[in-house]
Amino acid sequence: MRSTLLTCLSIGLATSLAAFVTGVEASPRAVRTYSPAPLELRVPLQGKDLLGVPAPTKQAPSDAHQVTQRAFSMIGTPYRWGGTSPKGFDCSGLVKYVYRDVDDVELPRTARAIYQSSNPKVSRGDLQPGDLVFFRIRSRSVDHVGIYVGNDRFVHAPRRGQKVKVANLNDKYWQRHYLAAKRVLPETLAKADLPGHRYE
């Protein structure tokens, strides 16, 4: 009887001690649960990073950039009289193809017609990438056109037997035959309306 009483007291003390240490009342059904703190999600404000600093925006390439890059990509294409596709170009066919996806620009088919359009002429010193340069080679009027790409260079489809290539306006041949330049890209026209630019 005494041993039984000691055993019960020992169990009771052990149970009380366990409850005191763990803070959980011991019972066969006692289950320890875990309640995590609420997870707070912070979504950055539109156009800003987590620090509230404006996030960089990816700017779309300019029309001038697209035009010059497309012109460069056509280098090596064979010349073809009347050609308007990468299978072969003549000078105005190349120009019309390169400018085909530029908004608000619809160019005539021939070099002479492009030159006679209402687009403003620009002086040689004010040339910008995307401008058109015109030449008088075999006739008294315009018969050749190229795409100015900067640094006195232009991309053009020369003549039968040759391929689309880059030429330099400073070469004596082109200096001798150079006639004028025209501006056709809307964004370049808008910038040129600022003081300091001049049209002919």
C-alpha positions in Angstrom: 0.0 0.0 0.0 2.8 2.4 0.9 4.7 1.6 -2.3 1.6 2.3 -4.3 1.1 5.6 -2.6 4.7 6.6 -3.3 4.3 5.7 -6.9 1.2 7.9 -7.2 2.9 10.8 -5.5 5.9 10.4 -7.8 3.7 10.5 -10.9 1.8 13.5 -9.6 5.0 15.4 -8.9 6.4 14.6 -12.3 3.2 15.7 -14.0 3.1 19.0 -12.1 6.8 19.6 -12.8 6.3 18.9 -16.5 3.3 21.3 -16.6 5.3 24.0 -14.8 8.4 23.7 -17.2 6.5 23.5 -20.5 3.4 25.5 -19.7 1.3 22.7 -21.2 -1.0 20.6 -19.1 0.0 17.0 -19.5 -2.8 14.8 -20.7 -3.1 12.0 -23.2 -4.8 14.4 -25.6 -2.4 17.3 -25.2 -1.1 18.4 -28.6 1.5 21.0 -29.1 0.5 23.5 -31.8 2.6 26.1 -33.7 1.0 29.4 -34.7 3.4 31.3 -37.0 3.2 35.1 -37.0 1.2 36.5 -40.0 3.3 36.8 -43.1 3.3 40.4 -44.3 3.7 40.7 -48.1 4.8 44.1 -49.5 4.1 44.7 -53.1 6.3 47.4 -54.7 4.4 50.5 -55.9 4.0 50.6 -59.6 7.2 52.0 -61.2 9.2 51.8 -58.0 11.4 49.2 -56.4 11.3 48.0 -52.7 13.1 51.1 -51.5 10.7 53.4 -53.2 13.2 54.4 -55.8 11.8 54.8 -59.3 12.5 51.6 -61.2 14.4 51.9 -64.5 12.1 51.8 -67.6 13.1 50.2 -70.8 12.9 52.7 -73.6 11.8 51.6 -77.0 14.4 52.0 -79.7 14.1 55.3 -81.6 12.9 55.3 -85.2 16.4 56.5 -86.3 18.0 53.6 -84.5 15.6 51.1 -86.1 16.2 52.6 -89.5 20.0 52.6 -89.3 20.1 49.0 -87.8 17.8 47.7 -90.6 19.9 49.5 -93.2 23.1 47.9 -91.8 21.4 44.5 -91.8 20.8 44.8 -95.6 24.5 45.2 -96.3 25.6 42.5 -98.8 22.2 42.2 -100.5 22.6 42.2 -104.3 21.5 45.1 -106.4 18.5 44.4 -108.5 16.8 46.9 -110.8 13.3 47.5 -109.4 14.0 45.3 -106.4 12.2 46.0 -103.2 13.0 42.9 -101.0 16.0 41.3 -99.4 16.3 39.2 -102.6 17.6 42.3 -104.3 17.3 46.1 -104.1 17.7 49.2 -106.2 18.5 52.4 -104.4 14.9 53.6 -103.7 13.7 50.1 -103.1 16.2 49.7 -100.3 15.1 53.0 -98.8 11.4 52.2 -99.0 12.0 48.7 -97.4 14.1 50.1 -94.6 11.5 52.7 -93.7 8.4 50.5 -94.2 7.6 50.0 -90.5 8.2 53.6 -89.4 4.9 55.2 -88.4 3.7 58.2 -90.4 6.3 57.7 -93.1 5.1 56.6 -96.5 7.8 57.2 -99.1 7.3 57.3 -102.9 8.9 54.5 -105.0 11.6 56.4 -106.9 14.5 58.5 -105.8 13.2 61.5 -107.8 9.7 61.2 -106.3 11.2 61.0 -102.8 13.3 64.1 -103.5 10.3 66.0 -104.8 8.2 65.2 -101.7 7.3 67.9 -99.2 9.8 66.7 -96.6 12.2 69.5 -95.7 15.8 69.7 -96.9 18.6 69.8 -94.4 22.1 71.2 -94.7 25.1 68.9 -94.9 26.2 70.1 -91.5 22.9 69.2 -89.8 22.6 65.6 -91.1 21.2 63.2 -88.6 21.0 59.3 -88.7 17.9 58.4 -90.7 18.0 61.4 -93.1 18.1 60.7 -96.8 20.9 61.8 -99.0 20.4 62.4 -102.7 22.8 62.4 -105.7 22.9 63.3 -109.3 25.0 60.8 -111.1 23.9 60.1 -114.7 21.3 62.8 -115.2 20.6 66.4 -114.5 18.1 65.5 -111.8 18.1 63.2 -108.8 18.8 59.5 -109.7 20.3 58.1 -106.5 19.4 58.0 -102.8 21.0 56.6 -99.7 20.3 56.4 -95.9 22.5 58.5 -93.7 23.8 56.5 -90.7 26.1 59.0 -89.1 29.8 59.9 -89.2 29.5 61.1 -92.9 28.5 57.5 -93.9 25.4 56.3 -95.8 24.1 52.9 -96.8 22.9 52.5 -100.4 22.4 50.1 -103.2 25.0 51.3 -105.8 24.3 49.7 -109.2 24.0 46.5 -111.1 26.7 44.0 -110.3 27.3 45.4 -106.8 25.8 44.9 -103.4 24.3 47.1 -100.7 27.2 48.7 -98.8 28.4 51.7 -96.8 29.9 54.7 -98.5 31.5 57.9 -97.2 30.2 61.4 -98.2 33.7 62.7 -98.0 34.9 60.5 -100.9 35.6 62.7 -103.9 33.2 60.8 -106.1 30.2 61.4 -103.7 31.2 64.9 -103.0 31.1 65.6 -106.7 27.7 64.0 -107.2 26.0 65.0 -103.9 22.9 67.1 -104.3 21.0 67.5 -101.1 19.5 65.7 -98.0 16.0 65.5 -96.7 14.5 64.7 -93.3 11.6 62.2 -93.2 11.5 60.7 -89.6 8.8 62.4 -87.5 10.9 62.3 -84.3 13.9 63.9 -86.0 11.7 66.5 -87.5 10.3 67.4 -84.1 13.8 67.8 -82.6 14.8 69.9 -85.5 12.1 72.4 -84.7 14.3 73.6 -81.8 16.4 76.7 -82.2 19.8 76.0 -83.7 18.7 73.7 -86.4 18.3 75.0 -89.9 16.5 73.8 -93.0 17.4 74.8 -96.5 
